[in-house]
Amino acid sequence: MEELLQSFIGESWLLYVILAVPPLVFILLYALVTVWTEMKVSAHMQDRVAYMYTGPHGLFQPVADILKLLQKEDTIPAAADKTLFRLAPFLVFTGTYAGFAALPFSSAYIGSNINLGVFYIVAVSSIVVVGLLMAGWASNNKWSLFGAMRSAAQVISYEIPTALALLIAVMITGSLNLQEVIRFQDGGIFNWVVFGGPFPLLQKLLLLPFTFIAFLILFVAGIAEVNRTPFDLPEAESELVQGYNTEYSGMKFAIFYLAEYANMYLVSAIAACVFLGGWSSPFGDFMSGPLWGVFWIVLKGFFFVFLQIWIRWTLPRLRVDQLMYTSWKVLTPFLFVCVFAVGLILVL
Amino acid sequence: MDFTTIVFYLFAAITLGSGAVVVFSRNIVHSAFSLLFAFFGVAGLYVLLLADFLAVTQLLIYVGGILVLLIFGVMLTSSVIDVQIKTGTVQVLPALFIVGALAAALLTVFWSTEWKVLPDPPAVDTTAPQIGELLLTTYLLPFEIASVILLVALVGAAMIARREKQA
């Protein structure tokens, strides 16, 4: 797509602006769909019906919600640090959106085809942590501050399992470029890294348990990184009111919400890209191509978003010590073993 | 001015501007947060120097690690324990002297170095493989020493944190 656009408008700043737009459009549309899905899924799991009045099965409720949020008064607490309070939601969203820059949507479209894609996304997501801390501190509210602290501790702890799990996929595919990682797995469901990658049968069977564990851990750590149940301690309603975004209202609150939903898709799509073949079709050459690629990657991403929603409304919340225990004493040692074993198998 | 030049000045302005806020702000939390933009600007400058791996590492280590730790420390001391940390100006004369000497040294290096200007952007794909190879061959010893030092620091930190419990 980059080359195609270049042939139309040449090498100018306009090219980069146009290339940056599709992920934003995607995030906005996807957030509408997911807000509705989340409410509906949670309601049906609890034997309720959720939105029913605004449009068929409440389909227009998210639109109505947005209109409401746009009109709401934008309150800032008198004792808040006003500059930082205003800046925080945008910083959080910027961190998430920057991650989308290196996320492939099809074999033909990626915001920026950088060679360090995987590494870049891991690094840039740390801006989100700073944004959350800023929100918590600027609100000048105990609950917000505690929420922000918990969030930062949690995201940093779970970044290690995430990075190690991604490292396993990078070791197998031999590239940090997400497009290359996906191309490596092209050619059907059994070439996906989660099933051992496109290797001879023996090597594949040896790799399979380790890659599968790494994939599961990546998914768990992903849920923790987006602060959702069972890892939603930063906004534990029963203890902290609403955590770091307690004091936010109107559009600022909406931006936090949008960033959270965008982050959900981001971690899902990364898992889909490095372990489940990204935009490549599970049936080999059947139903493959740039346009089908969009379909496959969005389908895989949405599947994990749905899984996250499912888990959120099924499991209770962990305690803080259990949260740290899970990351440092369970997930990380398991991954060390996996990294070592995968390295050994690849060398042999 | 072409696109790259504009981007260079943009990142340079971000780095210098937020660096100034870090130094001149009366509020230490503002200083800590504006470090984020300074680090970000430097990462951007690295990208323009074709040092992509260095740029991303800069983001990961400085923003994700050091900055968060710093903000944690500042927030815990100033907001939870209620100690007001104010930045002020003390010892103007010695500071002026040291800063002047440092600036003079840096400027001398800047003017006396013969900068090699590459005619075209060289076709560097990515620097990650080369850096990895060098770290595990030529610079293996410094790499290992650095990792051992980090491990010692980690063990030390854990020990200090544990000691409180026994008392």
HADDOCK unambig.tbl for C-alpha pairs under 7 A between the chains (distance, minus, plus):
assign (segid A and resid 13 and name CA) (segid B and resid 3 and name CA) 6.93 0.50 0.50
assign (segid A and resid 115 and name CA) (segid B and resid 126 and name CA) 6.35 0.50 0.50
assign (segid A and resid 120 and name CA) (segid B and resid 56 and name CA) 5.76 0.50 0.50
assign (segid A and resid 123 and name CA) (segid B and resid 56 and name CA) 6.34 0.50 0.50
assign (segid A and resid 123 and name CA) (segid B and resid 59 and name CA) 5.80 0.50 0.50
assign (segid A and resid 123 and name CA) (segid B and resid 60 and name CA) 4.34 0.50 0.50
assign (segid A and resid 124 and name CA) (segid B and resid 59 and name CA) 6.63 0.50 0.50
assign (segid A and resid 126 and name CA) (segid B and resid 60 and name CA) 6.93 0.50 0.50
assign (segid A and resid 126 and name CA) (segid B and resid 63 and name CA) 6.54 0.50 0.50
assign (segid A and resid 126 and name CA) (segid B and resid 64 and name CA) 4.70 0.50 0.50
assign (segid A and resid 127 and name CA) (segid B and resid 63 and name CA) 6.80 0.50 0.50
assign (segid A and resid 127 and name CA) (segid B and resid 64 and name CA) 6.98 0.50 0.50
assign (segid A and resid 130 and name CA) (segid B and resid 68 and name CA) 6.41 0.50 0.50
